[in-house]
Amino acid sequence: MALLITDQCVNCDVCEPACPNQAIYQGARVYEIDPTRCTECVGHFDEPQCIVVCPVECIFVDPDCIETVEQLQAKTARLKAEETA
């Protein structure tokens, strides 16, 4: 499951550096999350750090990008392998 930042985002800049996968970036109006990089922090933390630090609670599971824990673990492994390559 990738996460999604809603238009309630106030662009406070705290979520971007909290992401261990560099999946969060500044979009046209609000921050956005790249679903190919978002692992919901699986393999890094017990809960998604962007949700933990978000002061306006505008980050939710993206209903268009549902993934199993196993898929998220595989994505984490892929991203880590890309970092070391």
N, C-alpha and C positions, 0 to 999 in steps of 0.2 A: 504494500500500500504506500503509495507516495502521498505526501501531504500537499495541501493547497492553502495558500494565503488568500483570504477574502478581501474584498474592497473596503473592509473595516480597518485595514492596516493604516497606521499613522506614520509610517516610514521612520520609526524611531532608531533604526539601525542596529538593534541588539540581536536579531536573529541571524543575520549573515555571518558574523564571526563565530557564532555558537555552533554552526553546522560543521561536523567533522569531514563531510564529503564535498564541501564547496558546491552544494546543490542550490543555494539561495543566492539570488542576484537581484539587482534593482531593475524592475520592469518599467514600462512606460508611465504607470501611475503609482503602483505599489510594488513591494518586493514580490518575487515569484520564485517557485521551486521547480527545478529541472527534475522531472520524474525519472529520468535515466540515471540520476545520481543520488536521489533520495532513498535512503534505506531505513528511514524512521529511527536512525541511530543504532539499528541492530548491529551488533559486533563492536560497538563503541560504548554505549550507555544503556541503562535500563529503560529509559524513556526518551522520546524525542526532545532534544535540547531546545529547539526553536519554540516548541510549545511551552517548555518550562520557563523560558525567559520572556516570552511575549506578554507585554503589559495589558494588551487589549483583548487577548484570547481570540484571535482571528485566524488561527491555523487549525485546520481540520483534515481528516482523511479525505483524499480526492476520490469521489465515487466513480470516476472514470478510470482509475488506476489502482484497482484492488490487487494486492499481491499477498501470497502466503509468507509465513515466517521463513520457510525454506527458500523461497524466491529472494527474499530480502537478504538472507545469509549469503546466497550465491552472488548477488549483486555486490555485497560488501567485499567478498573474496575477489571478485573481478576488479573492483576499484582499487583495492590494495595491491593487486598484481600490476595494474597499470601504473601505480605510483612508483613501484620498484623497478619497472622496465626502463 
